[in-house]
Amino acid sequence: MNGASREALAAARERLDALTDSTSVDAAALADELAAVTALLDREVSLRRVLTDPAQAGEAKADLARRLLGSQVSGTAADLVAGLVRSRWSQSRDLVDALEELANIADLTAAQKAGALDGVEDELFRFGRIVASDTQLRAALTNRSATASAKGELLRSLLGGRANEVTVRLVTRLVTAPRGRSLESGLESLSKLAAERRDRMVAVVTSAVPLSDGQKQRLGDALAKLYGRRMHLNLDVDPAVVGGIRVQVGDEVINGSLADRLEDAGRRLAG
């Protein structure tokens, strides 16, 4: 992707992160819904073109998407899709690619919440090695004359009970709906997404007053430097917060005075 599509995907990933960081959102169910919408728009080319038509108003396209999806998906999934079609896309197919990526990220987030992300990443890698070394298996999984159900059944016989459910879902979607990609490149993309998700941490930041964009940037940079990993900030405002700010990363809570020192460090980093 490039240009407008890349920006639209980045914004959509931020929205997805904000949603799936909430314990009330079932990330695995959301992944299934996004995958279903991906299949719909991959199949319905004319609909995809309407939803990405730059001559149409973004809100009108969002309303159309909501009407079409109706009660078929949750409000959360419908809102995500509506946000996607409001955006501008360099090519109509980029919208489908973005939806597919969001579905995969949602599944990987489900694994992360369950503490199984490292295992899923390892299973994706090992499955790729198995496919690369077994030409008959690769031929069976990439056979264009074989039905999706037959390929799914083969994968269940190979992975069922041996791999994490998230791994099975990710690989099954890739094999049964490759969308023009090779199996190897698809597995590589999934492995990269898993590695990226593993390197991401979430900080819940509660402040007495809203933080400015500069403060958020400095705090995020300082936390990333402290933990050595990319940091996503979930922001909340509570006037009763003692010390002006409270930061929680996992089970660790950083009080206001330490947060001030982190912000000072961030200012020094910024020059």
C-alpha positions in Angstrom: 0.0 0.0 0.0 1.0 3.6 -0.5 -0.2 7.1 0.0 -3.8 7.4 1.2 -4.2 3.7 1.7 -1.3 3.4 4.0 -2.6 6.3 6.1 -6.1 4.8 6.2 -4.8 1.5 7.3 -2.7 3.1 10.1 -5.7 4.9 11.4 -7.8 1.8 11.3 -5.2 -0.2 13.2 -5.2 2.5 15.9 -9.0 2.2 16.2 -8.8 -1.6 16.3 -6.1 -1.4 19.1 -8.3 0.9 21.1 -11.3 -1.4 20.8 -9.5 -4.7 21.5 -7.6 -3.2 24.5 -11.0 -3.2 26.2 -11.8 -6.4 28.1 -15.5 -6.1 26.9 -14.5 -6.8 23.2 -14.2 -10.4 22.1 -11.2 -10.1 19.8 -11.6 -13.6 18.3 -15.3 -13.0 17.5 -14.4 -9.6 15.9 -11.7 -11.3 13.8 -14.3 -13.8 12.4 -16.6 -10.9 11.6 -13.9 -8.9 9.8 -12.9 -12.0 7.9 -16.5 -12.4 6.7 -16.6 -8.8 5.5 -13.3 -9.4 3.8 -14.7 -12.3 1.9 -17.8 -10.4 0.9 -15.9 -7.4 -0.5 -13.3 -9.6 -2.2 -16.2 -11.4 -4.0 -18.4 -8.3 -4.7 -16.1 -6.1 -6.8 -18.8 -3.6 -7.7 -19.7 -3.0 -4.1 -16.0 -2.6 -3.2 -15.7 0.1 -5.9 -18.7 1.9 -4.6 -17.4 1.9 -1.0 -14.0 3.3 -2.1 -15.3 5.8 -4.7 -13.5 9.1 -3.9 -16.3 11.0 -5.6 -18.8 9.9 -2.9 -19.0 11.5 0.5 -17.3 9.4 3.3 -20.4 9.5 5.6 -22.7 8.3 2.8 -20.4 5.4 2.2 -20.3 4.6 5.9 -24.1 4.7 6.1 -24.3 2.3 3.1 -21.8 -0.1 4.8 -23.9 -0.1 8.0 -27.1 -0.8 6.1 -25.6 -3.6 4.1 -24.1 -5.3 7.1 -27.2 -4.7 9.2 -27.5 -7.3 11.9 -25.0 -9.7 10.3 -22.1 -8.4 12.4 -21.7 -6.7 15.7 -21.9 -2.9 16.2 -18.1 -2.9 16.9 -17.3 -4.6 13.5 -19.8 -2.4 11.7 -18.2 0.8 13.2 -14.7 -0.4 12.1 -15.9 -1.1 8.6 -17.7 2.3 8.5 -14.5 4.0 9.6 -12.6 2.2 6.8 -14.9 3.2 4.0 -14.9 6.9 5.2 -11.2 6.9 4.5 -9.6 7.5 1.1 -8.0 4.5 -0.7 -5.5 4.5 -3.5 -7.0 1.4 -4.9 -10.3 -0.3 -4.1 -8.5 -3.6 -3.5 -6.5 -2.0 -0.7 -9.7 -1.8 1.4 -10.0 -5.6 1.3 -6.3 -6.0 2.1 -6.8 -3.7 5.1 -9.8 -5.6 6.3 -7.9 -8.9 6.1 -5.0 -7.5 8.0 -7.3 -6.2 10.7 -9.0 -9.6 11.0 -5.5 -11.2 11.5 -4.5 -8.6 14.0 -7.7 -9.1 16.0 -7.0 -12.9 16.1 -3.4 -12.2 17.2 -4.7 -9.9 19.9 -6.9 -12.7 21.2 -3.8 -14.9 21.5 -2.0 -12.1 23.2 -4.8 -11.6 25.8 -4.7 -15.4 26.4 -0.9 -15.3 26.9 -0.4 -17.5 23.9 1.1 -15.1 21.3 4.6 -16.4 21.6 3.3 -19.9 20.9 1.3 -18.8 17.9 4.3 -17.0 16.5 6.4 -20.2 16.9 3.7 -22.4 15.4 3.3 -20.2 12.3 7.1 -20.4 11.8 7.2 -24.1 12.3 4.3 -24.7 9.9 6.0 -22.6 7.3 9.1 -24.8 7.6 7.0 -28.0 7.3 5.3 -26.7 4.2 8.6 -25.7 2.7 10.0 -29.2 3.2 7.0 -31.2 2.1 6.2 -30.7 -1.5 3.2 -33.0 -1.5 1.6 -31.1 1.4 2.2 -27.8 -0.2 0.7 -29.1 -3.5 -2.4 -30.2 -1.6 -2.8 -26.9 0.2 -2.4 -24.8 -2.9 -4.3 -27.0 -5.3 -6.8 -24.7 -7.1 -9.1 -27.5 -8.0 -9.5 -28.5 -4.3 -12.5 -27.0 -2.4 -12.0 -24.7 0.5 -13.8 -27.3 2.8 -11.4 -30.0 1.7 -8.4 -27.8 2.4 -9.9 -26.9 5.8 -10.4 -30.5 6.7 -6.8 -31.3 5.8 -5.6 -28.5 8.0 -7.8 -29.7 10.9 -6.3 -33.1 10.6 -2.8 -31.6 10.7 -3.2 -29.0 13.3 -6.3 -29.8 15.3 -5.4 -30.5 18.9 -1.7 -29.8 18.1 -1.8 -26.0 17.6 -3.4 -23.0 19.2 -6.9 -22.2 17.9 -5.7 -18.9 16.7 -3.0 -20.5 14.6 -5.5 -22.8 13.1 -7.9 -20.0 12.2 -5.1 -17.9 10.7 -3.7 -20.7 8.6 -7.1 -21.9 7.5 -8.1 -18.4 6.3 -4.8 -18.1 4.4 -5.1 -21.5 2.7 -8.8 -21.4 1.9 -8.7 -17.7 0.7 -5.2 -17.0 -0.5 -6.3 -14.0 -2.6 -3.5 -14.4 -5.1 -0.7 -14.8 -2.6 1.7 -17.7 -2.4 1.4 -19.8 0.8 4.9 -18.8 1.7 4.4 -15.1 1.5 1.1 -15.3 3.4 2.8 -17.2 6.2 5.6 -14.7 6.3 3.1 -11.8 6.5 1.4 -13.5 9.4 4.7 -14.1 11.2 5.6 -10.4 10.8 2.2 -9.4 12.3 2.7 -11.7 15.2 6.2 -10.4 15.9 4.9 -6.8 15.7 2.1 -7.5 18.1 4.5 -9.2 20.5 6.7 -6.1 20.6 3.7 -3.9 21.5 2.8 -2.9 25.0 -0.1 -1.0 26.4 0.1 1.7 29.0 -3.1 2.9 30.7 -2.6 6.6 31.4 -5.0 8.4 33.8 -4.4 12.1 34.3 -6.1 14.8 36.3 -6.4 16.9 33.1 -6.2 16.0 29.4 -2.6 15.6 28.1 -1.5 17.7 25.2 -0.2 16.0 22.1 3.3 17.0 23.0 2.9 15.5 26.5 1.5 12.3 25.1 4.4 12.0 22.6 7.0 12.6 25.3 5.4 10.2 27.7 5.1 7.5 25.0 8.7 7.9 23.9 9.9 7.8 27.5 7.9 4.7 28.3 9.1 3.0 25.2 12.7 3.8 26.2 12.1 2.5 29.7 10.5 -0.8 28.6 12.4 -1.2 25.4 9.2 -1.9 23.4 6.7 0.2 21.3 4.1 1.6 23.6 0.4 2.2 22.9 -1.3 4.8 25.3 -4.8 4.3 26.5 -5.8 7.7 27.9 -8.4 8.5 30.6 -9.1 11.7 32.6 -9.9 11.6 36.4 -9.5 14.9 38.4 -9.1 12.8 41.5 -5.7 11.3 40.4 -3.1 12.0 43.1 0.0 13.5 41.7 -1.7 14.5 38.4 -1.0 11.3 36.5 -1.1 7.6 36.9 0.5 5.1 34.4 -0.1 1.4 34.5 1.8 -1.0 32.3 0.7 -4.6 33.0 0.8 -5.0 36.7 3.2 -2.2 37.3 1.9 1.2 38.4 4.0 4.4 38.0 3.0 7.2 40.2 2.9 10.9 39.4 6.4 11.8 40.6 8.0 9.0 38.5 5.8 10.0 35.6 7.2 13.5 35.9 10.7 12.1 35.7 9.7 10.0 32.6 8.4 13.1 31.0 11.6 15.0 31.8 13.5 12.1 30.2 11.3 12.4 27.1 12.0 16.1 26.9 15.7 15.4 26.9 15.3 12.8 24.2 13.4 15.4 22.1 16.3 17.8 22.5 
